[in-house]
Amino acid sequence: MVAAAKSAPAAGRNREPILGVLRDILPRPGFVLEIASGTGEHAVWYSTALPDLTWQPTDRDPDARASIAAWRETAGLANLLPPLELDAASDGWPVARADAVVSINMIHIAPWSAAQGLFAGAERVLSAEGLLFLYGPFRENGAHTSPGNAAFDADLRARDPSWGIRDREDVAALAARHGFTAPERIAMPANNLSLVFRRR
């Protein structure tokens, strides 16, 4: 592993359950745009397991992009592209078209404007049959789904008041405003959810 490559314990824990969902939903062959790729471990894992997909990792943070590049160099995968700088909240993304947009553990560790930008950007770039995949913790019916998620939410908001676990219903309403169907809800380990949004 190249020195710049970072590791996130959560990525190792959740990559296999997420892969199980992605195998079922992602169009193949296809071009997948990952938003907020973090360390890059997921990008390597999924592009290895799904070789008929072209995987485009992105992140707004230069240290994250350096880690993604280091993981990519070690993996040597032809279908894993070099990381791009992308701020989800920006009106201009460096990718014009994708078959799927994937965002894992992002919208709760970012301001709500990042979620708004994510759906606006996905609306711009996704093909007619495209989908947006979200993974992470969500509140449902105005309540946390576990004491652990409630404690995590409090910690996030203490670190930055603009962060926090989002209400699934608010996310679905945002999606609807950008031309997406109501999400398919898939229960995941550790009180997380996968939400799959498709173009209307």
Secondary structure, 3 states (H helix, E strand, C coil): CCCCCCCCHHHHHHHHHHHHHHHHHCCCCEEEEEECCCCCHHHHHHHHHCCCEEEEEEECCHHHHHHHHHHHHHHCCCCECCCEECCCCCCCCCCCCEEEEEEECCCCCCCHHHHHHHHHHHHHHEEEEEEEEEEECEEECCECCCHHHHHHHHHHHHHCCCCCCEEHHHHHHHHHHCCECCCEEEEEHHHEEEEEEEEC
